[in-house]
Amino acid sequence: MRPPPLPQQIDVLQRVLERIATLHEDPERRPPLVVLDLDGTLYDNRQRTLQILFEYAEDVRAEYADVAECLDTLEVEGIRYLLSTTLKDCGLTHVDVVRDITHWWQERFFSDEYLAYDVPNDGAPEFVNACFESGASIVYLTGRDVPGMLLGTVASLRDHGFPLGVAGVELVLKPDATLPDEAFKRSALPTLTRVGDVVGFFDNEPANCNIARQMFPDADVALLETQKVPGAPESAEGVHHIIDFRLL
């Protein structure tokens, strides 16, 4: 069992809910808005990578049993941010092998079909629903792209009980996969003022949290301590750190 959430996490999440309720009751204020990333924030996507690697192992088992056996040893806790690190940790370093696995992974990871393997982080559906029911508008702001991942994202949010398909909920994805995530979010964040006043922002990348902290100084900005890009900057002063969305 996981240890209970730290008091600072409960404080941040509870404060967001309280601010939503207060602003929602004020007819002269714009709607409160909560902005949430998906991968690494609302969702743990390591199981997606694990499933892809297991399928690769089955595909090559007859010809490359040693490679398959290395991949068989993987568990979800061994999935790192970089695929190359994951492979190195399980003993796969040959350039040709890494290249072939990477190509197999890239064809599948950024696709609708494999989003079904993602698992919500603890408390995520419950917290987002609590925000929505308290009167907040919800924006899912993700680095996933429309051409390859829209349908799978909608299905995943629906199947895991997140608010979706109703007034006050928006899903914002990249127009194409080639646009870097940070650049996309930097350009998208200013447009959120059309929806309401940001009271909460949640992301697993320090760079995105730092941008949000600068743009929305009155909001609670929280960094999910899950996985982040290697070489990520330090989080800015005032960015909160949480591990999931549990209130209990």
N, C-alpha and C positions, 0 to 999 in steps of 0.2 A: 504493500500500500504506500501511496505517496504521502509525505508529511502534509499537515494542513497548511493552507496558504499563510504567508507572513502577514502580519498586521498592516504593513505598508501597502500590500496589494489590495487588501480588503478596503483600506481607506480610499485608495484611488478609484476603485470601481464603484464604491458606495457614493463617493463625492460626485462622480459623473451622473449617477442615477438621481441624486438629490437635485443637482443643477437642472437636469432635464425637467423634473417635476415642477420646480420653481418657475422656470422660464415658460413652460407649457401653460401655466396658469395665468401668465401675464399677457393680455390681449394686445398690448402695444409692442411686444417683442417679436422678432422673427423666430421661426421655429428652431429649436435646438437641433443640432446635427452631430451625429457620431460617424466617424470615418474609420473603416477597418480594412486592413489588408487581408489577403487570404492565405497564401502559402507561407508557412512559418509563423503565422499569426493566428487566424481562426483555425487553420488546418495544419496537421503534421503530415507532410507529404513524403516522409521517408519510406512508408510502406509502398508507395507508388514505385520508387526506385527499386526496392527490394523485389517486388513482383516482376519487374522488367528483367532484373538480373537472374532471377530464378528461371524465367522463360528462356533466357539466353542459354543458361546452363543445360536445360533440357534439349535445346536445339543442337548443341555441339557435343553432347555427352558421348555419342557413339564414336566421334572422330577425335575429340580432345577431352578425354576423361579427366585428365589432371586439372584442366581449367574448370570444368564443371564441379569437381570436388572442392576446389578452392572457393567457388561461389556458394557451394552448399553450406559452408561454415558461417555465412553471413547471418546476422540478426539485425533487427531494426535499429538497435542501439549502435551498430557499427556503420551505419550509413552516414557519411560526412557530407559537408556542403559540396565539396568537389568530388566528382566521380573518380578522378585519378587517385585521390587520397583513399577513398573507399577500396579501390582495387589494390592499391599498394599495401594497405593494412591486411588484406587477405592473401597476399603473396603473389599478386599478378602485376608484373612490372614490364614484361616484354612489350616493346613498342608496338608491334603488329597486333598483339592480343588486345592491348589497351585501346588502340585505334578502332579495332573491329567492335569491341564492346561499346565504346563511346558512340559509334555510328548507330548501333542497334538501339541504344538507350535514347539518343536524340530523336530518332524517328518515332518513338513511343511516348516519351515523357511529356512532351508538349502537344498532347493530343487529347481529344474528348474521351476516348475509350478508357484511358488509364486513370482519369480523375476519380473514377469510382473507388479506387483503392485508398484515397486520402481519408484520414481519420480526424474528426474535430478535436481540437485541444480541449482539455478538461474545462467544463463550464462555459464553453464558447456559445453554443446555441441558446443556453439559458440566459446568459448575460445580454446577448443581442436582442432576444425577445423581450427581456425586461426593459431595455432601453426603448424599444419600439412601443411597448405597452404603456410606458411612462410618458410618451408623447414626443419622442425624438424621431426625426427623419434619419434613415440609415443609408449610407453610401459605402458599398463594397468597392474599394479602389485597389485594383490588382494589376500586377505585371503580366497576367495572362493575356493572350491575344484573341481578338474576335474571330479570325478565320479558323484557327485550330482548336480553340478551347471554350468558346461561348456555350455551346450546347451541353458539354459535359459539366461546365461550371453551374449552369442553371439546374441541371439534374441533381448535382451533388448538394447544392444549397437546399433544394426542395426536399431531397430524401433525408437530410440530416436535421430538418426542422427549423432552418433559419427563415426569418421573414423574407418573403419574395413574392413578386407579382401583385403587390398591392400599392396603393397610393402612399408615398412617403418612403419608398425603398427604391434605390437605384443601384445598378451594377455597371461599373465603369471599367472597361478593359482597353488594352492597347489596340490601336487600329491595325497594327501588323507586328509580327514577331521580331523584326529587325530593330525596332526602336528600343534603346536601352531603358531599363526600368526606372532608374533614377531620373533621367531626362523626361520621361513620360510623366512621372508623378510631379516633378517640378513644374511642368506646364499645366497639369490638370488641377493642382491644388487651388490656384487662384479662382478657378471657375466654380468652386464649391460654394462660394458666397451667394450664388444664384439660388441655392437650395435652402440655406439657413445659416445660423451662427454656429460655428464649430465649437463644441464643448468637450469633445473627446476624440483623440486620434490614436490609433493603435497600429503598430508596424513592427516587424522584426529586424529592420535595417536601420542602424543609427543615422545614416545619411538622410533617410526619409524623415525620421523623427526630428532631426535637427532643422530640416527645412520647415516642417510643420510648426515647430516651436517658435521659429522666427516669424512665420506668417500669422500664426494664431496664438499670440502670447497669453491670452486669457483662457485658453483651452488646457485641459489635462492631456498631455502627450505621454504615451506609455510605450516603452520598448519591450517587446516580448523577448525574453532571454532563451531563445531556441537555437536557431542557426543563423549565421550572418556571413556575408561575403568576406573572404579573407582580405585582410588589410583595411577593414572598415574603420572609419574614424571613431573617436570616442564620442559618446553621447554628450550633448550640450547640457549645460547647467539647467536644471529644472525639468529634464526629461526623467520620468519615473521608470523604474524597472520592475517588471512582473514576470512570472513564469507561466501563467495561464489565466483563466477567467473565473476561477472559483471564488465564491464569496464565503464559503464555509469550509 
